[in-house]
Each structure stands twice: as C-alpha cells, then as structure tokens.
Amino acid sequence: MRASEIRGRADNNRYIFGRVWDRLWPRLSQAQTDQDVIDAFVEEGQPYAPNFMPGLANLVLRILREPKFPKWREAQINFLADSLAGLGYVAARSSRNICQKERIQAKRAHRILSYEFYIECSCDFKGVSKNHACPKCGAGIIFSTYA
C-alpha cells in the first residue's frame, strides 16, 4: 500500500466524518461491540456507511478504545480518519504516522514562486525584469504566441 494512497484515503475519511460526525459520534462513543459500531454507522453515517462497514467495525472499536483518543471534535475526526486509512493492513499508529509524513512532505514540495526574464529594453536598460516589466521605464513584457 502506497503512502500517498493512505494519505488520500485519510483526507477522504476526514471529509466524510466531518459531514456525519455530529450524528455519528454520540452512537460511536457508546459502542461496546462490533455490532454497536456497525449499527451506529448504518443508522447515523449514511450515505457513507458502506465505505466502512462491516469490514472495519473491529478496527474502529479498537481505535476508539485507544488511551490517546482525543476529546475534541476536530481532533477525534482526524485521529479516526487517519487511523482507518490503512484499512487494517497497516497498524492504526503507523497509518497516522504515514499521513503526518505525507502532509509534511506535501508542504515542503518545491515549486516556482516567481520567475523573471533577462530583458533589453528600448529605454537602454539591460538586466532582469521586475514583475515582468522593465524596472527603469515600466514597459511590460508582452506574452504572445507569435514569434
């Protein structure tokens, strides 16, 4: 299972839980068995229940019982969503770690923030343009498909 796949599934789970959490959480917080989790999703988590149930019921119950399960709504959603992203093929803790690393890596991805051109202007300026224009007279660079 690729890390990007796990992170993508986690982001999707976050969206889904964000939409149904207010209905789903009261039932999930009271769940004692796998069947309680399934019932909670089927009754309160529609139309998303088939994405999770019945296959992930036991994993959901184990995650909810973790000592570090958060107390606040947004943290609970993120914790459960990231933990479930590995679908049980990856441990819940590992799944959260993978998601965290992927999000950090996405923030660090290099991209071009600005680009300028070396220009020779009719005002006799020769050098690097500023904001795609001549810094001396302000003449703009015309981006044309014609050569």
N, C-alpha and C positions, 0 to 999 in steps of 0.2 A: 504494500500500500504506500503510495507516494505521499510525502509530507504536504504537498500543495493540495492533494485530494482531501486529506484530513482537514486542512485549514478551510478549504472551500465548503466542506460539509458542515464544519463548525459555524461558519458565517451564516449558512442557510439555517441551521438549527437556532441560532441567535434570533434571526428574523422571525422564525415560526414561534418560538417561545415568547417573544415579545408581543406577539398578537394574541396569544391564548393564555398567558401566564396568570392573569387576574382571575380567570375561571378555573384554570388547572391547578394552581398551587394549593388552594385550600384542600382539595382532594388528595393531592400528592403528599402533602405534609402529614396526613393522617394514615397513609398507606402502611400496612403491616406485611402484606404478602404480594407476590407477583400478580395475583388476580386483582388485588386492590389497585395496583398501578395500571393494569390493563383497563379496568373499569373507569378509572379516572380519565385516561386518555380517550377512551371511546365515548364517554359521556360529555367531557369538557374540552377535549382537544381537537374537535372536528374543524376543518376537514383534513387535518394533518395526522390524525391517529395512525393511518396505515403506514406512514413513514417510520414509525417507531414500534408499533405493537403488532403482534405479541412478542416478536423476536428480541426486543431489547428490555423487556419488563424486568428481568432479574438484574441486569446491569443498572437500570435506572434506580432500582431499590437499593443496590449496593452503594451507588453514588450518593443517594440521599442520606444514607447512614454514615457517610464519612465524617469523622470528627471535625474536619476543617470545612464542612459545607457552610457556605456563607449565610448570614442573617438578613442581608438586604436584597431587595427585589432584583436590581440590575446585576448584582454580583451572583445571585443564585442562577439567573438565566444564563449568564456567561459561563459559570462553572459547569452547569449541567450540559450546556450545548457543546462546550469544548471537550468535556469528558466523554460524551457519546459519539463524538466524531470518528473515533477509531473503531466503532461498531463492535467492540469487544475483541477484535483481533489484536488490538494494541491496548495495554492497560490504561485505565482512565487517567492516571497521573501522567503517563507517557504521552497520551493524546493531548493533554493540556500543555505539556512542555513543547510538543511539536507545534501546536498552534501559536504559542508565545514566540518561539524562534522564527516561525514563518512571518508573523506580523512585524517583528523587529527587522527581519531581513527585507521585507517589503518597504519599510520606511527608509532603509539605507540604500535602496536601489538608486544607482546613479542615473541622472537624466540631465539633459542640457537645460539650463535655466535661462541662458541668454546667449545670443550669437550676434556678432557684428562682422562687418566687412572692411577690408582694406580698400580705400577709395582714392581716386584722383578727381578732384572737383574742378569745375570751371573757374572757381574763385582762387585757384592755385594751391588749395590745401591738398596735401598728400598725407595719408595716415589712416588710422582706424576710425570708422564711423561711430557716431554716438546716437543710440536709439534709431538706427537705420537712417541717419541723416548726416550731413556734413556738420561737424561741430563749429565751424567758422561762420558759415552763412545760413545754415539750416536747410539747404536743399535736400529733399528727401530722395531716397533710393526708390526707384520705380521697379516693382517686381512684375515682370512681364514674361509671357510665354514666347514672345518674339525676340529673336536674336539680332 
